[in-house]
Amino acid sequence: MTATLSGALAALSNDLASAVERISPSVVYVDGSPRHDASGFAWDAHTIVTVDHALDRDDEIEIYLDGDSRVGATLVGRDPSTDLALLRVDATLAPAPRSSLEALKVGHIVLAVGRDEDARPGASLGVVSALDGPWRTWRGGEVDRFLRPDLTMYSGFSGGPLIDAAGDVLGLNTWGLSRRTALTIPLSTVERVVTQLLAGGRIRRGYLGVAMQEVRLSQTLRAAHKLEQDGAVIVVDVAADGPAERAGLLMGDVILSIGTKAVEDSDDLQYALGPASVGTVQALRILRGGALHDVGITVGERSRDDE
C-alpha cells in the first residue's frame, strides 16, 4: 500500500470517527419497552424523535443521555403509520444537525448511529443501496422518499439517525416498516410528522373497518359494467361495529371506487383515507353478486387499536 493511499484511508477513518463524535451528544437510548431496544435523537432542546414500535407504554419512559445521565420523558404524540413518536424531556439536549437528501446518491457513504442500554454510542458503516420516490407504508403512512441503507442495523439502532459523512442527519432508521430489512424515514417526512404531532399529538387517518385483498376483474365483468380498470379489492373481513359494517358492507363485496377515484389495490383506498376524509360521507361503488351497488359510508378515525 502506498503512503498516499494509506494517508487517504487514515484521513477517511478520522473523518468518519469525527462524524460519529459530532452526532453522539444528540443520540439517546429510549427505554420504553421490555421487548425492544431503541435509540432516538434530539429534535430540539427538549424534544426527542424515536420509533413508535419501541414504545409499549405512554408513560414511565426513561431516556439515557450522552454521559450516562438518565431522565424521564413524556409522550408528545405518536404516528404508528410512519412508526414515529415524539418525546419531551426537561433536560436540555443538543439538537441533531440536519442534512438534506437533495444531493444524496446511491453509493454514498452513510452511518447508522445508536446508543445502547449502557449509554454507550455505537455506529455502523455502509452505503445508500436504494433511493426511490414517495411510497406508502403497510399502515397507510405517507413517506416522501424510499431510502434503504446497506449496513448492519444492530439491536437498539432502530430510532437512531442515519447520518452522512459530515455527521448530519439524513433520516431516522427503523425496523418497524418492513419485516425483511431496516429502512430510513427521510428527514422531510420526519419534519412533517413532527410538526403535526406538535400541533395535535396525533395524525388523523381514515378508517373503514375492512380487511381487503386485491383481485383481477374478469373481461366479462368489465364488459358488462363498462369498467376501464383491471383490478379492484375484495372485502375479506368486516370489523364489528365499524364504519363498513354500519354502512352494510359484506364479506365478498368488491370495491371498485371511492368517491370519484378508482380502487385497483389497497394503496388506492389508503390514499383516499387521508386526514381530511375523517367524518366525511364517501360513496363506495361495489360489486355484489355481479351487480353494481352504491354505498354511502361515513369514514371513521383510525385508533392505535385498529393498527
N, C-alpha and C positions, 0 to 999 in steps of 0.2 A: 504494500500500500504506500503510495507516495505521501510525502509530507503535506502536500496541498490537499489531497483527499482526506487525510487524517484530520487536518485542521478544520476542513469544512464540516466533517461529521461531528467533531467536538463542538463547533460553533452551533450546529443544529441542535445537538443534545442540550447544550446550555440554554438555547432559546426556548426549547420545549419545557425544560425544567422551570424557567422563568415564567412561562405562560401559566403553568400549574400554580406556582407561587402567587401569581397575580390574582387568580380567581379563588384560591383556597380560603381567604378570610370571609368570602361571601357564601361558601358552601357549608351546609349544616346536615346533621343526621336527624331524621324525624322518627320519633318513637310514638307511633300511633296505632300499632297493631302487633299482637304477639306472633303473627304469622308472616309478616312481610317486613323486611328491612328496606328502608328508603332514605334517600337524600332529598335535599331541597336547596334552593339558593335565594339569597336576599333580593327581592324586587325593589324595595326601597328601604329606608332606615328602620322600619318597624314591620315590614311585610315579607313573608316567605311564600314562594310558589313551589308546589310539590305535586305528587301524583295522588289522585283520588283513591285509587285501588289499594293504597297502603294505609288508609285511614279507616279503621274499623269502628271508630268512635268519634263523636263530635266534641268531646271534652277530655280532660286529663291527657292532653298531648304534650309531650316533652321534646324539647329541641336541644341538641348537643352542638354547641358553638365551637368555633375555632379557639383553641386554648383550653379546651376541656371544661368550660363552664356550661351549666345547664339552666334552662329557663322554661317556664310553662308557656303554652301557646293556646290561643283561642281560634276557633274556626270562623273565618270571614264568610266563606262560601265554597261550594264545590260544583263542578260540572262533570258528571260521570261520562257524558257523551264524548268529551275530549280528554278524559282522565286527568283533569287539572283540579287542584284545590288551592285555596289561599288561606294562609295562617297569619295571625298578628301576634307580636311579642312586645313586651315593654322595653326589652333591651335595645340598644342602638346597634344596628347592623351596618356592614359595609356593602352598599348596593353593588350588584354584579355589573361589570362593564359589558355593554351590549354591542353586537356587531350587526351585520346585515347579510341576507342571503343573495343580494344582488350580484356580487362578484364570485359567489361560490360555484365551483365546478366539480364534476365527478373526477375523483383522483386527488383532490385537495386533502392535505393532512389535517386531521381533526383529533381531538382528545375528549374522552368522556371522563368526567371528574365526579367523585363521590366522597362521602365520609362514612366511616364505619361506626359501630356502637361503642368503640373505644375512643371516638372522636378523632381518629387519625384519617388524614386525607389519602385518597388513592386515585390513580389515573390509569387510563388505557389508551393506547395509541392505535390509530388506524387511518383510513381514508374514507371519503364520501364514495359510496358504491352506487348510489342511485339518487337521482333528482327527477321529479316529475311535477305535474300540475296539481291543482286542487283535488281533494278526494274527501270521501265521507266515511266515517268510522262505522263499525257494525252497530253502534249505539245511536247513530244519526248525527254525530257531531261533524261540523264542517272544519276541515283543516286546509289551510291556504296552499300548502305545497307538500308533496311527498318527499321525505328526506330519510334515507337509510344509510347509516354509517356501517362500515365494515371494521369492527373492532370487538373485543371481548367486553361484554356488559356484565361485570361482576355483580354478585349479590349486594344489594344496597345501593347500586348505582341508579336504579330507577328513581326518577325525580330530580336527579342531578343534571348539571348543564353539559351540553356539547359545546366545546369551545374551539376557536380557530388557533392558529399557531401563535397569535399575539396574546391569547388569554381572554378574548372577548366571546361572550355567549352568543351562540347561533340558535339555540333552542333547548328544549327540555327532553331528556331521554325517558322512555317508558317501555315496560314490558306489557302494559295494560291494553294495548290496542291491536296486538297480534299474538297469536299463540305460537307462531313459528320464529319470530325474530323481534329484537328490540328496534324501535323506531324513534325518531326525533320529531317532536312537535315544534315547528319553526317558530321563531321569535314573534313573527307577526300575528300568529294565532294565539300565542300566549298573551301578547299585549291586548288583543281584542277581548279574550275571555276574562282576563284580569280586570279590565275596565268595566265589563258588565257585572262581574262579581262584586266589585267595589260599589257599584251603583245599587245593586239589589240583592246580593248574596246568592243568587241562583240565575240560571239561564232557562227561560221557559222553552219547553219543547212540546209540540203537539202529540197527542196520544189518541189512538183509535181503539186499542184493546184487541188486536188481532195478530195471530201468527200467520205468516204467508210463505208460499213457495212460488217460484217463477214457473210459468207454463207457456208452451207454444200454442198459438191458436191455429186450428186446422184451416186449410184452404176453404173448406165447406162453410165453416162458421164465418170466416172473413167475408166470403162472397155473399152469404145470406144476410149479413147485417151491414155490409158495405164498410168494413173496418179496414183502415190502412195500416194498423200496427200488426207486427208479427207475434208479439208476446203480451202477456198480462200476468197478474198474480192471483193465485187461488188461496182462499181462506182455509187454513188447516186447523185453526183453533180460535175460539172466541172467549175472551176473558169475561168472567161472571160480573154482571152489573157494570160493564164498561160501556163506552160510547157506542161501540159496534153492536153489542147485544141490545142496548136500549133503542137503537135505530132499526133493529130487526134483521141484521146480517146473520147469515147462517154458514156453517162449515160447508165447503163446496162451492160457495159463491165465487165467481171470477170477477175481480175488479178490473175494469177497463180504463177508467179515468176518474180523476178527482177535479171538480171544477171544470176548467177547460183544458186541463193537462192530461195527456195520455199516460197511463201507468203500464210500462212494459216490464219493470222489475221493481224490487223493493226500494231501490235507491230513488226512483221516481216518486214514490209515495212519501219517502222520508223528506225529500226536498220540498214537497208541498206542505209539510207539517212544521214549518218554522215558527218562531216566536209569535209572529202576527196572526197565525192561524188559530191560536188557542181561544176558545169561546165562540168561534165563528161557526156558522152552519155551512157545510160543504156538500155539494151534490156528487154522489158517487154513482157512476154508471156501471152496472154489473150484469153479468150473465148468470141466470139461474135456470137450470133445466133447459138450456139452449135458447131461452127467451131473454130479451133485454128488459131491464128494470132500472129506474132512477130512485135512489135512496138518499134522503137528506140526513146528514149526521152532524151532530154538534161535537166539534173537536175538543177533547179534554186536555188536561195538562199532565205530562209525564212526571211521576214522582220517582224517588230513588227506589221504591219498592217495585216499580214497573220495569227497572233496568234488567 
